[in-house]
Amino acid sequence: MTNRDYANRKPARKGKAKPKTIRRKSQAPAPRRFPLVLLLVTLGLITGFGYFLWTINNSAEELDETKAPVVEQTDIKLTQKKDPKALPPKPEEKWTYQQELVNKQVEVDIPETAVQTHLYQMQCGSFRTQAQAEQMKAVIAFQGLESDISKVRGTTGDWYKVSLGPYERKRQAEKHRHILQKAGINGCFLMYVKK
């Protein structure tokens, strides 16, 4: 089946064809009249614009005269006329906090720091053979970090765990983990260790 576009298709005429209009040669097109309305509107706009320019011609000089203060002499006193657009004088500061801060003493109660009950340790690998653990320890040593290998007995046999630490602060452990991640060691994770 072929696809047809019924939305953009023009309907075909059935039956009689459209009659053609016959134009006689004797009919000439009507002469175009002069656009009198357009001429009047254009002249009105030009006249209005000219009047606007004429009114603002001397306004700049009048504006300069109002900005300059006028000084009059009356009875040997010189008085100055106030400009209505002038700003009021700057107010005096009423604040005394600057003097108070110089002589102020602040007392702060610092609570005693809680005794840390745990440390952080980072484990980077767990291997079946000690040779694999020693190899991981060497890679960590090339990064400038010191690690330990501990042997742990599990249900499936002995495991050799490579770990770093202990750290008192988590920030230091995270710093070392980022160093190891740059070296391509991504399996390290942090653990809590009790003191």
N, C-alpha and C positions, 0 to 999 in steps of 0.2 A: 504494500500500500504506500502511496506517495504522500509526502507531507505537503499540505497546502497552507498558505498564509491567508486566512480569511479576513484578518483584521486590517491589513494594508491593501487589500485587493479592491480595485475600483469595480463597482458593479457594471456588468455589460448591459448595454441597451438592447432590449428586445423589441422587435417591431420596426417602426418607422425611424429613419435617421433624423438627426436634428436639422431643422430647416436653416439654411444659410441666409444671412441678412444681405440684402442687395443694396449697395450704396450707389446712389446716382452721382454721376460726375458733375451735375449742375449744382449740387449743394456744396457750398464752400464752408469751411469751419468759421464759426462766429469770431469776430475780431476780439482780442483781449483788451479789456479796459485798463486804464491807468490806475494803479493801486493808491487811491487817494487816502484811504484810512491809514495805510502803512506810512505814508509820507507825513501825515499829521502827528502820528504817535512818535515817529523819529524826531521831528522838529521839537515836540514837547519835551522829550528826554534831553536833547542837546541844550535847550534853553534852561531847563531845570539844573543841569550839571554846571552850566556857566554861572548861574545865579549862586549856586553853592560855593564855587571857587571864589567868586567876588566877595561873599560874606566872610569867608575865613581868611581873606588876604591880610587883614590888619589884626587878626586876633592874636598872633604871636607877639607883636609889640605890646599889646595891652596886657598880656599875660606876664611879660617881663617886668612891666611897671608895677604890677600888683605884688610880685615876689619881693622886690627890693623894699626894705623898711624905709619909711619916710620919717625924717627927723624935723621937728618943728621947734622953733625957738620962741619960748614964752617966758617973760620975766627972768631972763638969764638962766633959766633951767632948761635943760635939754630933755625933752620927753620923746619917747619912741612910740610910734603907733604899733599896736600889736597886730600881728598877722593872724587872721582867723583860722588859718590852716596850720599854724605852728603847734608843735608838740609841747605838752606841759613839762616843767623841769623834772629831772630824775629824783625820785623820792629817796630819803635817807634810809639806810638799813637799820632795822630795829632788833636784829638778831644778836644774841650774845653767845651763841653756841661755840664760836671759835675760841673765845677766852675761856669758856668752861672746859673745853676739850684739852687745853694745855695743862690745866691743873687737876684733871680728873684721874682718879686711880680706880682700876677695875679689879675686883677680886673674883676669881673663878675657882669653883670647887672641882677638882679633878678626881673622878672616881678611881679607885684602885683597879688595876688591870686584873682581869680574871686569869687564874693560873691555867695555862694551856695543858689539857689532859691528853692530847694526841699530837702526833706528828704526821707528815705526809711522806709517802714512799711511792716511787714510780717504778712499775714493772714493765720491762721492755721485751721480754720473751720467756718462753718456757720450752725446754728442749728435752729430748729423750737421752741424748748423749752429751757428755761433758765437752767434747770437741766442738760441737755446734755452739754451745754456750760460750766457750772461750773465743770462738770466732766473732760472735756478737759483741763480746766485751772488748775485743780489739777494734772493731768498727767504732764503738762508742768512745774508746780512748783516743782515736784519731780526731774526734771532734773536741777534745780537750776536757772531757768529763770522766769522772771515776765511777765505775760500777762494781757491783759485787755479784758473785755466783753463790747461790745456796742450793743445797740438795734437799729435796722434799720427797717423803715417801707417800705415795698416793695409793688408791685402790687398784690401779692398773700397773703400778711399778714405780720406779724412781724417776723424778723429774728434776731438771736443773734450771732454776729460775735466775734470770739476769735482771737486777734491779738497781736503781739509783736512789740515794738518800740515806738516811731520813732528812727531811726538810722541816724547818720550824714554820716557814711561811709558804702558803700555796703559790704565791707569786714567783718565788725562786724556782719551784718545781715546774711551773708553766713555762718559765723562761728556758729551762733546760729541755723541756719537751719540744719547744719550737726550734731549738738548735738541732735536735735530732730529726725533726720533720724535714728541715732543709737538707739534711744528709740522706734522706730517703727512708728513715726508720719511722714508720707510721703506726706501729702497734703498741706504743707506750700508753699506759693509763695510770691514773693516780689512785692510791689507796690510803685509808687511815690506818695508822699504827699507834697503839696505846703506848704510853711511856712506861 
